[in-house]
Amino acid sequence: MHRGRACRPVAGNYSRRKEQVRQHQEFSRRLCLLRHALQTVIKSMGWNLVGPVVRCLLRNGEEDERKDCLLVFDLLVQLCNPKELLLGLLELIEEPSGKQISQTILLLLQPLQTVIQKLPNKVYSVGLALSTLWSQLSLLPVPYSKEQIQTDDYGLCQCCKALTEFMRPFVEEATDNKENKENEKLKDELLKFCCKCLKCPLLTAQFLEQSEEVGKDPFWSFASEIIGFLSEIGHPVPQIILNHGRKKRTWGCLELEEEEDRQLADSVASLTYLVFVQGIGIDQLPMVLSPLHLLQLNMEHIEVLLQRTEQSVFSKGLELLENSLLRLEDNSLLHRYLEIKSFLAVPQGLVKVMTLCPIETLRKKGLALLQLYIDKLDSQGKHTLFRCLLNTSNHSGVEGFVIQNIKNQIDASFKKTSNKWFVGPQLISLLDLVLFLPEGAETDLLQNSDRIMASLNLLRYLVIKDNENDNQTGLWTELGKIENNFLKPLHIGLNMSKAHYEAEIKNSQRNSQAAASTCKGVCSVTVGGEEIPAMPPEMQLKVLHSALFTFDLIESVLARVEELIEIKTKSTSEENIGIK
């Protein structure tokens, strides 16, 4: 009896446990169904939640809220349809402006990489993603100074580092030793992006000068990674630099339009600077290349850099030219190289830097490099370049610089072995460009004062150095033409200019007195048909007296030249009479 009564509670407990297990299983089944349903909804509709979640993350709210948002975001990345999620992420990357561009990119790069790797065909997705990323990055201002690079206010440096990490798995996939069309297409998309990065931001980026800080320079590191990627996808530095100019066949399957070809020229010019000036990847180049061959390779890229107006770009052209020229010995650059377009375009680009650049240090560097370029040319090359610059520079200071160089070459010819390019008929062809006034007696002598003074000094040197009986330079044969084309018009022009400026000084003095009586502080003066900008009368008088001083200086040198000519011709006549 006791044994039977004791069994009943055990049977009741077992029934209850069995019911609890059944209920738990039913709950689990329903939970699985609910989770599956939720996953289905999230997979098809969840990408709509990505925008609000990302905006919440970008608001930089409380830490707990941010953690919750990150968990939701990770779940969405795992469950959402990857194709729809890709488009949603790219739309979010395209939306922001200013500093939010980098914040959005840094937040979405890793999820974007995860989503693309889920897609079966990556070529289109990678190309679309890289194009969108670069379009946004190109809107960010490039930091120039060391301080700007360190603060990185707009996040460009951080984005450059993150981009290389984003690209790495796709580069590895494209180079996994499987030869197929998809891999080749993926390489082309990566190549396009690398070329774009070479143009922006690397073409305009400034690099830290201190060698010990190279490793800390984000742009140097980014450039190194990009050049490394180019090598991995089948476009190493030697192939690009040595084969550039053979057009599309050197760039895989890329079909380049005219505008893209111009962009490619900027990219290769940037790459050349990185290799030869920054030394990134230079160890890949064959060591047997001669300095002349390297200069020829680089001149086209130097021309591209000097044509740009941004200081950060054309200054790289100056550095690349200096690097290339310093490898050469003086007088070793043969004149036949000037038949190549870029070898004449580059010195003309230097002239633009010398005359138009607002930064004095760069103007001086342009002048020094033009002199270095002249020193490297052989005699015929110097002669050809001088003719070109005299005909094209249209700047009195540059023409005066060229004329001084002509004088130096004539002097070297007198001191050393006679050089046919700076004596006789060949020299006369240069003197015809030097010893004349462009508009005769009506030439603006003040504007052309540098050229005129250099011309008079050259003529004075020739008269002293070359005797009429020797006539090594051919000067004395051409003396009549020089007097008619240069000396006589210069006399007339000086008389006209001095009279005009003296009259303007009297007029300015009268205006100054009138201004004082009416309590006005400025007045205007017209010189050469153009009104001098309004300035205090005392300042205008200084300008006018300075012009008169310049005319007096020209006149004194002119008088000395004519005196020397008279002495030389008289002396020669007396010698001839004595011989007879």
Backbone hydrogen bonds, N-H to C=O, Kabsch-Sander energy under -0.5 kcal/mol:
donor,donor_aa,acceptor,acceptor_aa,energy
5,R,1,M,-2.3
6,A,2,H,-1.7
7,C,3,R,-0.8
7,C,4,G,-0.6
8,R,4,G,-0.7
8,R,5,R,-0.6
10,V,6,A,-0.6
11,A,7,C,-1.8
12,G,8,R,-2.0
13,N,9,P,-2.4
14,Y,10,V,-2.0
15,S,11,A,-1.7
16,R,12,G,-2.1
17,R,13,N,-2.7
18,K,14,Y,-2.3
19,E,15,S,-2.1
20,Q,16,R,-2.5
21,V,17,R,-2.5
22,R,18,K,-2.1
23,Q,19,E,-2.5
24,H,20,Q,-2.6
25,Q,21,V,-2.5
26,E,22,R,-2.2
27,F,23,Q,-2.5
28,S,24,H,-2.8
29,R,25,Q,-2.6
30,R,26,E,-2.6
31,L,27,F,-2.8
32,C,28,S,-2.7
33,L,29,R,-2.4
34,L,30,R,-2.7
35,R,31,L,-3.2
36,H,32,C,-2.9
37,A,33,L,-2.5
38,L,34,L,-3.1
39,Q,35,R,-3.0
40,T,36,H,-2.4
41,V,37,A,-2.4
42,I,38,L,-3.4
43,K,39,Q,-3.0
44,S,40,T,-1.8
45,M,41,V,-3.3
46,G,41,V,-0.6
46,G,42,I,-2.2
48,N,45,M,-1.9
49,L,46,G,-2.3
50,V,46,G,-0.6
50,V,47,W,-0.6
51,G,47,W,-0.6
53,V,49,L,-2.2
54,V,50,V,-2.9
55,R,51,G,-2.5
56,C,52,P,-2.0
57,L,53,V,-2.0
58,L,54,V,-2.1
59,R,55,R,-0.9
59,R,56,C,-0.5
60,N,57,L,-1.1
61,G,56,C,-0.6
66,R,62,E,-2.3
67,K,63,E,-2.3
68,D,64,D,-2.1
69,C,65,E,-2.2
70,L,66,R,-2.5
71,L,67,K,-2.1
72,V,68,D,-2.3
73,F,69,C,-2.8
74,D,70,L,-2.7
75,L,71,L,-2.1
76,L,72,V,-2.4
77,V,73,F,-2.4
78,Q,74,D,-1.9
79,L,75,L,-2.2
80,C,76,L,-2.8
81,N,43,K,-1.7
85,L,81,N,-2.8
86,L,82,P,-2.4
87,L,83,K,-1.6
88,G,84,E,-2.2
89,L,85,L,-2.7
90,L,86,L,-2.3
91,E,87,L,-2.0
92,L,88,G,-1.9
93,I,89,L,-2.0
94,E,90,L,-1.8
95,E,91,E,-1.1
100,Q,97,S,-1.4
101,I,98,G,-1.4
103,Q,99,K,-1.3
104,T,100,Q,-2.4
105,I,101,I,-2.3
106,L,102,S,-2.8
107,L,103,Q,-1.5
108,L,104,T,-2.1
109,L,105,I,-1.8
112,L,108,L,-2.6
113,Q,109,L,-2.5
114,T,110,Q,-2.3
115,V,111,P,-2.5
116,I,112,L,-2.4
117,Q,113,Q,-2.0
118,K,114,T,-0.7
118,K,115,V,-1.0
119,L,115,V,-0.7
119,L,116,I,-1.1
122,K,120,P,-0.7
125,S,121,N,-0.6
126,V,122,K,-3.4
127,G,123,V,-2.4
128,L,124,Y,-2.6
129,A,125,S,-2.6
130,L,126,V,-2.8
131,S,127,G,-2.1
132,T,128,L,-2.1
133,L,129,A,-2.6
134,W,130,L,-2.5
135,S,131,S,-2.1
136,Q,132,T,-1.7
137,L,133,L,-2.6
138,S,134,W,-2.6
139,L,136,Q,-1.3
140,L,137,L,-1.6
149,I,145,S,-2.3
150,Q,146,K,-2.1
151,T,147,E,-2.5
152,D,148,Q,-2.7
155,G,152,D,-1.4
159,C,155,G,-2.2
160,C,156,L,-2.3
161,K,157,C,-1.8
162,A,158,Q,-2.4
163,L,159,C,-2.4
164,T,160,C,-1.5
165,E,161,K,-1.2
166,F,162,A,-2.0
167,M,163,L,-2.4
168,R,164,T,-1.6
170,F,167,M,-0.8
171,V,167,M,-2.2
172,E,168,R,-2.4
173,E,169,P,-2.1
174,A,170,F,-2.3
175,T,171,V,-1.2
176,D,173,E,-1.1
179,E,177,N,-0.7
180,N,178,K,-1.1
184,E,180,N,-1.8
185,K,181,K,-2.5
186,L,182,E,-2.4
187,K,183,N,-2.3
188,D,184,E,-1.9
189,E,185,K,-1.9
190,L,186,L,-2.2
191,L,187,K,-2.6
192,K,188,D,-2.4
193,F,189,E,-1.9
194,C,190,L,-2.5
195,C,191,L,-2.5
196,K,192,K,-2.1
197,C,193,F,-2.4
198,L,194,C,-2.0
199,K,195,C,-1.3
200,C,196,K,-3.1
202,L,197,C,-1.9
204,T,201,P,-0.6
205,A,201,P,-1.5
206,Q,143,P,-0.7
213,E,210,Q,-1.5
214,V,211,S,-1.3
216,K,213,E,-1.1
217,D,213,E,-0.6
217,D,214,V,-1.4
221,S,217,D,-2.3
222,F,218,P,-2.4
223,A,219,F,-2.8
224,S,220,W,-2.3
225,E,221,S,-2.1
226,I,222,F,-2.6
227,I,223,A,-2.6
228,G,224,S,-1.9
229,F,225,E,-2.6
230,L,226,I,-2.3
231,S,227,I,-1.8
232,E,228,G,-2.2
233,I,229,F,-2.2
234,G,231,S,-1.3
235,H,230,L,-3.2
240,I,236,P,-1.9
241,I,237,V,-2.7
242,L,238,P,-2.5
243,N,239,Q,-1.5
244,H,240,I,-0.9
246,R,243,N,-1.9
249,R,246,R,-0.7
250,T,247,K,-1.6
251,W,248,K,-2.1
254,L,251,W,-1.9
256,L,254,L,-0.8
261,D,257,E,-2.4
262,R,258,E,-1.8
263,Q,259,E,-2.1
264,L,260,E,-2.4
265,A,261,D,-1.8
266,D,262,R,-1.7
267,S,263,Q,-2.1
268,V,264,L,-2.8
269,A,265,A,-2.1
270,S,266,D,-2.3
271,L,267,S,-2.4
272,T,268,V,-2.6
273,Y,269,A,-2.0
274,L,270,S,-2.3
275,V,271,L,-2.3
276,F,272,T,-2.7
277,V,273,Y,-2.4
278,Q,273,Y,-1.5
280,I,274,L,-2.4
281,G,279,G,-0.7
282,I,279,G,-0.7
284,Q,281,G,-1.7
285,L,282,I,-1.4
289,L,286,P,-1.0
294,L,290,S,-2.3
295,L,291,P,-2.4
296,Q,292,L,-2.3
297,L,293,H,-2.2
298,N,294,L,-2.0
299,M,295,L,-2.1
300,E,296,Q,-0.6
302,I,298,N,-2.6
303,E,299,M,-2.6
304,V,300,E,-1.7
305,L,301,H,-2.3
306,L,302,I,-2.6
307,Q,303,E,-1.3
308,R,304,V,-0.6
308,R,305,L,-0.9
313,V,310,E,-1.2
314,F,310,E,-2.4
315,S,311,Q,-1.9
316,K,313,V,-0.9
317,G,313,V,-1.3
318,L,314,F,-1.8
319,E,315,S,-2.0
320,L,316,K,-2.7
321,L,317,G,-2.2
322,E,318,L,-2.5
323,N,319,E,-2.5
324,S,320,L,-1.9
325,L,321,L,-2.8
326,L,322,E,-2.3
327,R,324,S,-0.6
328,L,325,L,-2.0
331,N,375,D,-2.1
332,S,329,E,-1.4
333,L,376,K,-3.5
334,L,332,S,-0.9
337,Y,334,L,-1.8
338,L,335,H,-1.6
339,E,336,R,-1.5
340,I,337,Y,-1.9
343,F,340,I,-1.4
344,L,340,I,-0.7
344,L,341,K,-1.3
345,A,341,K,-2.1
346,V,342,S,-2.4
348,Q,344,L,-1.2
349,G,345,A,-2.0
350,L,346,V,-2.2
351,V,347,P,-1.8
352,K,348,Q,-1.5
353,V,349,G,-1.9
354,M,350,L,-2.7
355,T,351,V,-1.9
356,L,352,K,-2.7
357,C,352,K,-0.6
357,C,353,V,-1.4
360,E,358,P,-0.6
363,R,359,I,-2.0
364,K,360,E,-2.6
365,K,361,T,-1.9
366,G,362,L,-2.5
367,L,363,R,-2.1
368,A,364,K,-2.5
369,L,365,K,-2.4
370,L,366,G,-2.0
371,Q,367,L,-2.1
372,L,368,A,-2.2
373,Y,369,L,-2.6
374,I,370,L,-2.3
375,D,371,Q,-2.4
376,K,372,L,-1.5
377,L,373,Y,-1.0
377,L,374,I,-0.8
378,D,333,L,-2.2
382,K,378,D,-2.6
383,H,379,S,-2.4
384,T,380,Q,-2.5
385,L,381,G,-2.6
386,F,382,K,-2.7
387,R,383,H,-1.9
388,C,384,T,-2.1
389,L,385,L,-2.8
390,L,386,F,-2.4
391,N,387,R,-1.6
392,T,388,C,-1.4
393,S,389,L,-2.4
399,E,395,H,-2.6
400,G,396,S,-2.4
401,F,397,G,-1.9
402,V,398,V,-2.4
403,I,399,E,-2.6
404,Q,400,G,-2.0
405,N,401,F,-1.7
406,I,402,V,-2.2
407,K,403,I,-2.2
408,N,404,Q,-2.0
409,Q,405,N,-2.1
410,I,406,I,-2.3
411,D,407,K,-2.5
412,A,408,N,-2.3
413,S,409,Q,-1.9
414,F,410,I,-1.9
415,K,411,D,-2.1
416,K,412,A,-2.5
420,K,418,S,-0.6
422,F,419,N,-2.0
423,V,420,K,-0.7
424,G,472,Q,-1.2
426,Q,423,V,-0.7
427,L,423,V,-0.9
427,L,424,G,-0.5
428,I,424,G,-2.2
429,S,425,P,-1.8
430,L,426,Q,-0.8
430,L,427,L,-0.8
431,L,427,L,-2.6
432,D,428,I,-2.3
433,L,430,L,-1.0
434,V,430,L,-1.1
435,L,431,L,-3.1
436,F,434,V,-1.6
437,L,485,N,-1.3
440,G,437,L,-1.8
442,E,439,E,-1.4
443,T,440,G,-1.6
445,L,443,T,-1.2
448,N,444,D,-1.8
449,S,446,L,-1.2
452,I,448,N,-2.5
453,M,449,S,-2.8
454,A,450,D,-2.1
455,S,451,R,-2.4
456,L,452,I,-2.6
457,N,453,M,-2.4
458,L,454,A,-2.1
459,L,455,S,-2.6
460,R,456,L,-2.7
461,Y,457,N,-2.2
462,L,458,L,-2.4
463,V,459,L,-2.5
464,I,460,R,-2.1
465,K,461,Y,-2.9
466,D,462,L,-2.6
467,N,465,K,-0.6
471,N,467,N,-3.5
478,E,474,G,-1.2
478,E,475,L,-0.5
482,I,478,E,-2.3
483,E,479,L,-2.5
484,N,480,G,-2.0
485,N,481,K,-2.7
486,F,482,I,-2.0
487,L,482,I,-1.6
488,K,483,E,-2.8
490,L,486,F,-1.7
491,H,487,L,-2.1
492,I,488,K,-2.2
493,G,489,P,-2.8
494,L,490,L,-2.5
495,N,491,H,-2.1
496,M,492,I,-2.4
497,S,493,G,-2.8
498,K,494,L,-2.7
499,A,495,N,-2.1
500,H,496,M,-2.3
501,Y,497,S,-2.7
502,E,498,K,-2.5
503,A,499,A,-2.0
504,E,500,H,-2.0
505,I,501,Y,-2.2
506,K,502,E,-2.0
507,N,503,A,-2.4
508,S,504,E,-2.8
509,Q,505,I,-2.3
510,R,506,K,-2.1
511,N,507,N,-2.5
512,S,508,S,-2.4
513,Q,509,Q,-2.0
514,A,510,R,-2.4
515,A,511,N,-2.8
516,A,512,S,-2.1
517,S,513,Q,-1.8
518,T,514,A,-1.6
519,C,516,A,-0.6
520,K,515,A,-2.6
523,C,535,M,-1.6
525,V,532,I,-0.6
527,V,525,V,-0.5
527,V,530,E,-3.2
530,E,527,V,-1.8
532,I,525,V,-3.3
535,M,523,C,-1.3
539,M,536,P,-0.6
540,Q,536,P,-2.0
541,L,537,P,-2.4
542,K,538,E,-1.8
543,V,539,M,-2.1
544,L,540,Q,-2.4
545,H,541,L,-2.6
546,S,542,K,-2.3
547,A,543,V,-1.9
548,L,544,L,-2.1
549,F,545,H,-2.3
550,T,546,S,-2.0
551,F,547,A,-2.2
552,D,548,L,-2.4
553,L,549,F,-2.3
554,I,550,T,-2.4
555,E,551,F,-2.6
556,S,552,D,-2.2
557,V,553,L,-2.0
558,L,554,I,-2.6
559,A,555,E,-2.4
560,R,556,S,-1.9
561,V,557,V,-2.4
562,E,558,L,-2.4
563,E,559,A,-2.2
564,L,560,R,-2.3
565,I,561,V,-2.4
566,E,562,E,-2.2
567,I,563,E,-2.4
568,K,564,L,-2.9
569,T,565,I,-2.8
570,K,566,E,-2.3
571,S,567,I,-2.6
572,T,568,K,-2.4
573,S,569,T,-2.2
574,E,570,K,-2.3
575,E,571,S,-2.1
576,N,572,T,-2.4
577,I,573,S,-2.4
578,G,574,E,-2.4
579,I,575,E,-2.2
580,K,576,N,-2.0
